[in-house]
Amino acid sequence: MLNHGDVWRAVDKLAAAYGLSASGLARKAGLDPTTFNKSKRVTSEGKLRWPSTESISKILKATNANLQEFISYVENGTNPAPRNVPLIGFAQAGKQGYFDDAGYPTGGGWDEISFPGSTDPHAFALEIAGDSMEPVFRDGDIVVVSPEGGVRRGDRVVVKTRDGEVMAKVLKRQSAQRIELSSFNPAHEDREFPLSDIEWIARIIWAAQ
């Protein structure tokens, strides 16, 4: 059974997991910064006020978290235990031998970072290189991607082509034959590929900037 306190605590825990305050999370989701203020969680008459399903949907989309992660905060009120994930450079990611056919990192010898937020055992981190992803991601930023997370329209994704090109884009559209990607940087053109040219695609679930 859902408990008012547990749901609000889950909002706070989600914010903390992505390095945000409750007001920062609201702002990132396009909501009024006071949406999740503690003073708004109970009315002046003492009636409990719950976060709306729309606001929950928006904060999940803004953080690229999934519902399973949010529910874990509701159920136990704690962040998932941090674990180390491989950290791979964009130049390395384009080479052979770093990923299997499913887009899972293989081998070893790479650097690692501690990451608290994913239940995907194959999650890995990439270090952004260059300016083609500005202003969203800048040179040196770290993004964590989830090969098992599934992707949908509007998601921020990392894509690797069979030619070895690795790019971070927004998934604009995917059909049975083609994939369309929007660029973050307006100076760089959008891309479109036959699905047969794509080696793997993974959803960005977190960014350290």
RAHU-V595701 format. One record per helix or strand of 2 or more residues. SS is the DSSP state (helix for helix, strand for strand). FROM is the first residue (numbers start at 1). LEN is the number of residues. If there is no record, write none. Layout:
# RAHU-V595701
<<SS,FROM,LEN> <SS,FROM,LEN>>
This chain:
# RAHU-V595701
<<helix,4,14> <helix,22,7> <helix,38,3> <helix,53,11> <helix,67,10> <strand,83,7> <helix,90,4> <strand,111,5> <strand,124,4> <strand,142,5> <strand,156,6> <strand,166,9> <strand,178,5> <strand,191,4> <helix,195,3> <strand,198,11>>
